[in-house]
């Protein structure tokens, strides 16, 4: 009986030492020939812009935070963080970030435009109008989106009955390279 128990223990110990083929579970098959090897991560700003376009604002905010670690808190990063916060409904935080962006780079057109969007959302129509006017001037009037934002802000700030009778729902829309469009859609009789 003792020999059997000893033999069983020895067999069990030897089976524990056998090669199972599972040691390198993290190593997959080799890539096909000619596949480029990527050693750097994709820029957090690019990832964030793609996530914003996909409606994943919380994930975009994380990607922009990673970009801040990579690039520092420059005007592009601050503008992107502000835009993500705006889409998440964090208007005061977005306002602070976008103000910092335009303080750092007074000619950063997307940051000025996005700040105008935040101000319009907060109901600060006079300042929104001024900010959109500044963005329009810096852009030399080249952007139809900024022109429309300015037109809506002027109409809303100059005509209080316009705002009372015809409420606009503002929406932030990304228009490439960090530009956003503030769309005003009048309510129809069905919505009132």
Backbone as numpy.savetxt, mean C-alpha at the origin, in Angstrom:
# Nx Ny Nz CAx CAy CAz Cx Cy Cz
15.50 -65.74 27.21 14.69 -64.56 27.21 15.55 -63.30 27.21
16.63 -63.33 27.98 17.50 -62.16 28.03 18.16 -61.92 26.69
18.50 -62.95 26.01 19.14 -62.79 24.71 18.15 -62.18 23.74
16.94 -62.62 23.77 15.92 -62.07 22.89 15.69 -60.59 23.17
15.56 -60.20 24.42 15.34 -58.80 24.77 16.53 -57.96 24.33
17.72 -58.45 24.53 18.93 -57.73 24.10 18.99 -57.61 22.60
18.62 -58.66 21.91 18.61 -58.65 20.45 17.58 -57.64 19.93
16.43 -57.62 20.54 15.37 -56.68 20.13 15.82 -55.25 20.34
16.45 -54.95 21.47 16.94 -53.60 21.76 18.00 -53.21 20.74
18.92 -54.14 20.42 19.97 -53.87 19.46 19.37 -53.60 18.09
18.40 -54.37 17.68 17.76 -54.17 16.38 17.07 -52.81 16.34
16.37 -52.46 17.40 15.70 -51.16 17.45 16.70 -50.01 17.37
17.81 -50.14 18.06 18.83 -49.10 18.02 19.44 -48.99 16.63
19.66 -50.07 15.98 20.22 -50.05 14.63 19.23 -49.47 13.62
17.94 -49.75 13.80 16.96 -49.17 12.88 16.89 -47.67 13.03
17.14 -47.17 14.20 17.16 -45.72 14.42 18.32 -45.06 13.69
19.36 -45.80 13.37 20.53 -45.25 12.69 20.45 -45.38 11.18
19.42 -46.05 10.68 19.31 -46.27 9.24 19.06 -44.98 8.50
19.49 -44.93 7.25 19.26 -43.80 6.36 17.84 -43.91 5.80
17.03 -42.88 6.06 15.64 -42.91 5.61 15.41 -42.07 4.36
16.35 -41.20 4.03 16.18 -40.34 2.86 15.42 -39.06 3.18
15.07 -38.84 4.43 14.30 -37.66 4.81 15.15 -36.59 5.50
16.45 -36.79 5.53 17.30 -35.85 6.25 17.27 -34.44 5.64
17.24 -34.32 4.34 17.27 -33.02 3.66 15.89 -32.67 3.14
14.92 -32.58 4.03 13.55 -32.33 3.60 13.36 -30.92 3.04
14.25 -30.02 3.32 14.11 -28.65 2.82 14.75 -28.45 1.45
15.32 -29.46 0.93 15.96 -29.36 -0.37 15.03 -30.00 -1.39
14.60 -29.19 -2.36 13.71 -29.69 -3.40 14.50 -30.06 -4.63
13.81 -30.34 -5.68 14.51 -30.66 -6.92 15.22 -29.43 -7.47
16.24 -29.66 -8.25 16.99 -28.56 -8.84 16.12 -27.85 -9.87
16.28 -26.52 -10.02 15.49 -25.80 -11.02 15.92 -26.18 -12.43
15.05 -25.96 -13.40 15.41 -26.28 -14.79 16.62 -25.46 -15.22
17.36 -25.97 -16.15 18.54 -25.28 -16.66 18.13 -23.92 -17.23
18.92 -22.91 -16.96 18.66 -21.57 -17.47 17.79 -20.72 -16.55
17.30 -21.26 -15.43 16.49 -20.50 -14.51 17.38 -19.53 -13.74
17.06 -18.23 -13.78 17.90 -17.27 -13.04 17.74 -17.46 -11.54
18.83 -17.34 -10.83 18.82 -17.48 -9.38 18.62 -16.08 -8.79
17.55 -15.89 -8.03 17.24 -14.61 -7.41 17.76 -14.66 -5.98
18.65 -13.75 -5.66 19.21 -13.74 -4.32 18.73 -12.57 -3.48
18.05 -11.61 -4.12 17.55 -10.45 -3.38 16.03 -10.47 -3.34
15.49 -9.93 -2.26 14.03 -9.83 -2.14 13.51 -8.71 -3.04
12.27 -8.81 -3.43 11.63 -7.77 -4.24 11.43 -6.54 -3.34
11.63 -5.37 -3.91 11.50 -4.12 -3.18 10.13 -4.02 -2.51
10.13 -3.64 -1.24 8.89 -3.52 -0.47 7.90 -2.53 -1.07
8.39 -1.48 -1.72 7.49 -0.51 -2.36 6.74 -1.17 -3.51
7.44 -1.95 -4.31 6.79 -2.63 -5.44 5.75 -3.62 -4.93
6.13 -4.39 -3.94 5.20 -5.37 -3.36 3.99 -4.64 -2.79
4.24 -3.55 -2.07 3.14 -2.78 -1.48 2.20 -2.22 -2.52
2.74 -1.69 -3.62 1.89 -1.16 -4.69 1.01 -2.25 -5.28
1.58 -3.43 -5.47 0.81 -4.54 -6.02 -0.28 -4.99 -5.05
0.03 -5.00 -3.78 -0.96 -5.38 -2.77 -2.07 -4.33 -2.68
-1.72 -3.06 -2.81 -2.75 -1.99 -2.82 -3.68 -2.20 -4.00
-3.13 -2.50 -5.17 -3.95 -2.72 -6.35 -4.87 -3.92 -6.18
-4.43 -4.89 -5.37 -5.22 -6.09 -5.13 -6.21 -5.91 -3.97
-6.19 -4.74 -3.33 -7.11 -4.48 -2.22 -6.65 -5.06 -0.90
-5.40 -5.46 -0.80 -4.83 -6.03 0.43 -4.08 -4.93 1.19
-4.82 -4.03 1.81 -4.23 -2.82 2.38 -3.39 -3.09 3.63
-3.81 -4.03 4.45 -3.03 -4.36 5.65 -1.68 -4.98 5.26
-1.70 -5.89 4.28 -0.46 -6.49 3.80 0.41 -5.45 3.10
-0.22 -4.52 2.38 0.53 -3.45 1.73 1.23 -2.60 2.77
0.54 -2.32 3.87 1.14 -1.53 4.95 2.38 -2.23 5.50
2.31 -3.54 5.64 3.48 -4.30 6.11 4.63 -4.23 5.10
4.29 -4.34 3.82 5.33 -4.26 2.78 5.96 -2.88 2.77
5.15 -1.83 2.93 5.69 -0.47 2.97 6.56 -0.27 4.22
6.19 -0.91 5.31 7.03 -0.82 6.52 8.37 -1.49 6.28
8.36 -2.61 5.55 9.62 -3.26 5.18 10.44 -2.35 4.27
9.76 -1.65 3.37 10.46 -0.70 2.49 11.08 0.42 3.30
10.41 0.83 4.37 10.98 1.87 5.24 12.28 1.40 5.87
12.34 0.11 6.21 13.58 -0.43 6.77 14.67 -0.48 5.71
14.29 -0.71 4.45 15.26 -0.79 3.36 15.72 0.58 2.89
14.77 1.51 2.72 15.06 2.81 2.11 15.13 3.97 3.10
14.64 3.76 4.29 14.50 4.87 5.23 13.14 5.52 5.02
12.81 6.48 5.85 11.51 7.14 5.76 11.59 8.30 4.78
11.76 7.98 3.51 11.81 9.02 2.48 10.39 9.38 2.04
10.26 10.35 1.15 8.94 10.83 0.73 8.12 9.74 0.05
8.76 8.88 -0.75 8.03 7.79 -1.41 7.42 6.83 -0.39
8.21 6.45 0.60 7.75 5.51 1.61 6.65 6.15 2.46
6.86 7.40 2.87 5.85 8.08 3.68 4.53 8.22 2.92
4.62 8.56 1.64 3.42 8.69 0.81 2.70 7.35 0.69
3.46 6.28 0.49 2.86 4.95 0.38 2.21 4.52 1.69
2.89 4.75 2.81 2.33 4.42 4.12 1.05 5.22 4.37
1.06 6.50 3.99 -0.12 7.33 4.15 -1.29 6.83 3.33
-1.02 6.42 2.11 -2.09 5.92 1.23 -2.69 4.62 1.77
-1.85 3.74 2.27 -2.35 2.49 2.85 -3.20 2.77 4.08
-2.75 3.70 4.91 -3.53 4.05 6.10 -4.86 4.68 5.71
-4.87 5.46 4.66 -6.12 6.05 4.18 -7.10 4.95 3.79
-6.65 3.96 3.03 -7.52 2.88 2.60 -8.01 2.04 3.79
-7.24 2.04 4.87 -7.65 1.31 6.07 -8.54 2.17 6.97
-8.82 3.41 6.55 -9.68 4.30 7.32 -8.98 5.03 8.45
-7.69 4.99 8.48 -6.91 5.67 9.52 -6.52 7.05 9.01
-7.51 7.92 8.92 -7.34 9.20 8.23 -6.33 10.11 8.91
-6.37 10.23 10.22 -5.44 11.14 10.91 -4.00 10.64 10.79
-3.82 9.34 10.86 -2.48 8.79 10.69 -2.00 9.02 9.26
-2.88 8.83 8.30 -2.53 9.06 6.90 -2.16 10.53 6.69
-2.93 11.42 7.29 -2.67 12.86 7.17 -1.28 13.20 7.70
-0.94 12.66 8.87 0.39 12.92 9.47 1.51 12.43 8.56
1.38 11.23 8.05 2.42 10.65 7.20 2.57 11.44 5.90
1.46 11.82 5.29 1.52 12.56 4.03 2.06 13.97 4.24
1.75 14.58 5.35 2.35 15.90 5.66 3.87 15.78 5.79
4.33 14.72 6.44 5.78 14.49 6.55 6.40 14.28 5.18
5.69 13.58 4.30 6.20 13.33 2.95 6.41 14.64 2.20
5.43 15.54 2.25 5.57 16.80 1.51 6.54 17.75 2.19
6.76 17.59 3.49 7.80 18.37 4.17 9.18 17.93 3.69
9.36 16.63 3.48 10.64 16.11 3.02 10.91 16.44 1.56
9.88 16.37 0.76 10.03 16.64 -0.67 8.84 17.49 -1.11
9.06 18.78 -1.15 7.98 19.73 -1.46 7.49 19.61 -2.90
8.17 18.84 -3.74 7.75 18.68 -5.13 7.25 17.26 -5.43
6.92 16.52 -4.41 6.44 15.15 -4.56 4.94 15.19 -4.87
4.61 15.17 -6.14 3.24 15.36 -6.61 2.27 14.30 -6.05
2.60 12.99 -6.09 1.66 12.01 -5.54 1.36 12.24 -4.06
2.36 12.66 -3.29 2.13 12.91 -1.86 1.17 14.08 -1.68
1.33 15.15 -2.48 0.42 16.29 -2.40 -1.00 15.86 -2.77
-1.12 15.10 -3.84 -2.44 14.64 -4.27 -3.09 13.78 -3.19
-2.33 12.84 -2.64 -2.88 11.94 -1.63 -3.26 12.70 -0.35
-2.48 13.72 -0.01 -2.82 14.55 1.14 -4.15 15.27 0.88
-4.34 15.73 -0.35 -5.61 16.35 -0.70 -6.78 15.39 -0.55
-6.56 14.13 -0.92 -7.61 13.12 -0.77 -7.97 12.95 0.70
-6.96 12.86 1.56 -7.20 12.70 3.00 -7.97 13.90 3.54
-7.53 15.10 3.18 -8.20 16.31 3.67 -9.65 16.37 3.20
-9.90 15.97 1.96 -11.27 15.94 1.45 -12.11 14.94 2.24
-11.52 13.78 2.55 -12.24 12.77 3.34 -12.54 13.27 4.74
-11.65 14.08 5.29 -11.84 14.63 6.64 -12.78 15.84 6.64
-13.19 16.28 5.46 -14.10 17.42 5.37 -13.40 18.77 5.44
-12.09 18.77 5.31 -11.31 20.01 5.33 -11.19 20.51 3.89
-12.33 20.97 3.37 -12.44 21.27 1.94 -11.55 22.41 1.48
-11.44 23.48 2.28 -10.61 24.61 1.88 -9.15 24.23 1.74
-8.65 23.50 2.72 -7.25 23.08 2.66 -7.05 22.03 1.56
-8.02 21.15 1.38 -7.93 20.15 0.31 -7.82 20.85 -1.04
-8.60 21.87 -1.23 -8.56 22.65 -2.48 -7.18 23.24 -2.70
-6.61 23.83 -1.64 -5.27 24.42 -1.73 -4.21 23.37 -2.04
-4.32 22.21 -1.42 -3.35 21.14 -1.62 -3.47 20.59 -3.04
-4.68 20.39 -3.53 -4.86 19.93 -4.91 -4.34 20.98 -5.90
-4.53 22.25 -5.60 -4.03 23.32 -6.48 -2.50 23.24 -6.55
-1.87 23.00 -5.40 -0.41 22.87 -5.35 0.05 21.65 -6.17
-0.63 20.51 -6.00 -0.28 19.30 -6.75 -0.45 19.54 -8.25
-1.52 20.23 -8.63 -1.79 20.52 -10.04 -0.69 21.40 -10.62
-0.26 22.42 -9.85 0.80 23.32 -10.32 2.12 22.58 -10.45
2.46 21.75 -9.47 3.72 21.00 -9.52 3.73 20.02 -10.69
2.57 19.51 -11.06 2.45 18.56 -12.16 2.31 19.27 -13.51
2.33 20.59 -13.49 2.16 21.41 -14.70 0.86 21.11 -15.43
-0.15 20.69 -14.69 -1.45 20.42 -15.29 -1.48 19.19 -16.17
-0.48 18.33 -16.08 -0.40 17.16 -16.95 -1.31 16.01 -16.54
-1.73 15.98 -15.31 -2.51 14.86 -14.81 -4.00 15.18 -14.83
-4.74 14.40 -15.60 -6.19 14.56 -15.63 -6.81 14.24 -14.28
-6.22 13.27 -13.57 -6.73 12.86 -12.27 -6.64 14.00 -11.26
-5.48 14.66 -11.23 -5.31 15.76 -10.29 -6.21 16.93 -10.68
-6.36 17.18 -11.97 -7.26 18.24 -12.44 -8.68 17.97 -11.96
-9.12 16.73 -12.07 -10.47 16.37 -11.63 -10.61 16.49 -10.12
-9.57 16.08 -9.39 -9.59 16.23 -7.93 -9.73 17.70 -7.55
-8.97 18.57 -8.23 -9.04 20.00 -7.96 -10.43 20.54 -8.30
-10.97 20.13 -9.42 -12.30 20.59 -9.82 -13.35 20.22 -8.77
-13.30 18.98 -8.29 -14.25 18.54 -7.28 -14.07 19.30 -5.96
-12.82 19.51 -5.58 -12.56 20.24 -4.33 -13.04 21.68 -4.42
-12.82 22.33 -5.56 -13.29 23.71 -5.74 -14.81 23.75 -5.69
-15.45 22.85 -6.40 -16.91 22.83 -6.41 -17.47 22.60 -5.02
-16.86 21.71 -4.28 -17.36 21.39 -2.95 -17.11 22.53 -1.96
-15.95 23.18 -2.05 -15.64 24.24 -1.08 -16.34 25.56 -1.39
-16.62 25.83 -2.66 -17.25 27.10 -3.01 -18.76 27.07 -2.91
-19.36 25.94 -3.09 -20.81 25.86 -3.13 -21.28 24.94 -2.02
-21.63 25.51 -0.88 -22.07 24.67 0.24 -23.38 23.97 -0.06
-24.24 24.60 -0.88 -25.49 23.92 -1.24 -25.20 22.72 -2.13
-24.11 22.80 -2.90 -23.68 21.68 -3.74 -23.38 20.48 -2.85
-22.66 20.74 -1.76 -22.29 19.65 -0.86 -23.50 19.11 -0.11
-24.45 19.99 0.22 -25.61 19.54 0.98 -26.59 18.79 0.10
-26.84 19.30 -1.11 -27.82 18.69 -1.98 -27.27 17.48 -2.69
-26.04 17.57 -3.13 -25.46 16.51 -3.94 -24.23 15.98 -3.24
-24.43 15.11 -2.24 -23.31 14.53 -1.50 -22.45 13.70 -2.43
-21.15 13.87 -2.34 -20.22 13.05 -3.12 -19.62 11.99 -2.23
-19.49 10.81 -2.78 -18.76 9.75 -2.12 -17.38 9.73 -2.75
-16.36 10.00 -1.96 -15.01 10.06 -2.50 -14.37 8.69 -2.41
-13.60 8.37 -3.42 -12.94 7.09 -3.48 -11.52 7.30 -3.96
-10.59 6.64 -3.31 -9.18 6.72 -3.69 -8.90 5.62 -4.70
-8.37 6.01 -5.86 -8.07 5.05 -6.91 -6.63 5.24 -7.32
-5.86 4.14 -7.35 -4.44 4.21 -7.72 -4.32 4.36 -9.22
-3.49 5.30 -9.65 -3.29 5.56 -11.07 -1.82 5.47 -11.43
-1.13 4.41 -11.03 0.26 4.20 -11.41 1.22 5.17 -10.75
2.39 4.71 -10.46 3.48 5.48 -9.90 3.06 6.31 -8.69
2.23 5.74 -7.82 1.88 6.40 -6.57 0.83 7.48 -6.70
0.21 7.65 -7.85 -0.84 8.65 -8.01 -2.18 8.03 -7.70
-3.01 8.80 -7.05 -4.35 8.33 -6.72 -5.36 9.35 -7.22
-6.50 8.87 -7.59 -7.56 9.71 -8.12 -8.70 9.74 -7.11
-9.17 10.93 -6.81 -10.31 11.09 -5.93 -11.54 11.19 -6.81
-12.35 10.17 -6.79 -13.54 10.15 -7.62 -14.73 10.60 -6.79
-15.51 11.50 -7.32 -16.74 11.91 -6.66 -17.90 11.33 -7.43
-18.70 10.53 -6.78 -19.85 9.94 -7.45 -21.09 10.45 -6.77
-21.89 11.26 -7.46 -23.10 11.77 -6.85 -24.07 10.65 -6.53
-24.78 10.82 -5.40 -25.78 9.83 -5.05 -26.96 9.98 -5.99
-27.54 8.88 -6.36 -28.73 8.91 -7.20 -29.95 8.96 -6.30
-31.10 9.19 -6.90 -32.33 9.24 -6.12 -32.61 7.90 -5.44
-32.12 6.81 -6.04 -32.33 5.50 -5.47 -31.59 5.33 -4.15
-30.43 6.00 -4.02 -29.61 5.85 -2.81 -30.10 6.73 -1.67
-30.86 7.77 -1.99 -31.26 8.73 -0.94 -32.46 8.30 -0.19
